[in-house]
């Protein structure tokens, strides 16, 4: 949760530098939550059937790798795609860790 808290206040400024308008910045904030909404239940189901350790390790790997991709975003579309994938990594770790 600390990583999410650190990046969230900076994200609107970064999106603005990439030319995003206010509606797009709102979508950017929602992309992470929408991704978690979509992928949390399937990740939880998969971890119940398989190995919780493998799912949480894969989620942490996705979360870490995607975190580094933010600096490579060249426009708003790439930024929102990265943010959506960041939510996937979170969906794979948070429900299992709780």
N, C-alpha and C positions, 0 to 999 in steps of 0.2 A: 504494500500500500504506500510505502514511502516513495517509491519510484513514480507512482501515479501522481502523488501529491506534488512532486518536484516538477514534473513536466507540464501539468495542466495549466498553471498560470502563464507559462511561456508560450504555449501553443497558439493562442490568438495573435500574439505579436509576430510569431514566425509565419503564420498563415497570411497575415496582413502584408508582410514583406514579400510574400509570393504573389500578391495581387488579389487576395480573397476579399470579398465583400462581407458585410455583417451576417447575411443569411448563410453564406458558405462557412463562416466561422462557427455559427451555431450547428451546422451539419457536422463539422469537424469534431465538435464536442460530443455530439450524439453518436458518431460512428463507432467509438469504442464501446459504448453501452449497447448499441444495436448488435454488434458482433458478439458480445457476451450473452445477450439474450438468445441469439440464434444457436450458439455453440456450447453453452453451459450444460444443457440437458444431454446432448449426445456425448459430450466428454465424460460426464458423470456416469452415464450408462456403460460406456466403453470401459471405464475404470472399474466398475462393479463386476464386469464380465472378465476382465483381464487383470493386469497388474496395476495397482494404484501408483506404485513407485515409477513404473515406466511412463505413465501418462503425466504425472507431475514433473518428472525430469524432462520429458519432451516439451511440456508447456513452459518450463523455465528456460529451456534452450531457445524456443521460439521467441519468448518474451525478451531475452537478452539480445538475440541477433537482430530482431526488429527494432530494438531501441537504438542500435547503431545506424539503422537505415534512415532515420529522420534527417541526418545531415546531408543525405544524398538526394533529398526531395528537390525536384527542379521546378515543379508547379503545384497548384492546388490539388489536381487529380492524383498525383503521386503521393502527396502528403496525406490525403484522406484514405488512400489505399493502404498506406503504411499504418495509419491509425486503426483502421479496421482489422488488419492482421495483428496488431498489438492487442486488440481485444480478444482475438482467438487465443493467444498465449495466456492471457489472463483467465479466460474461460476454462482452460485446461488445468490451471493451478488452484485458483481460489476455492472452488467447491470441494475439491479433494482435500485441501489443506485445512478446511474448517471442519 
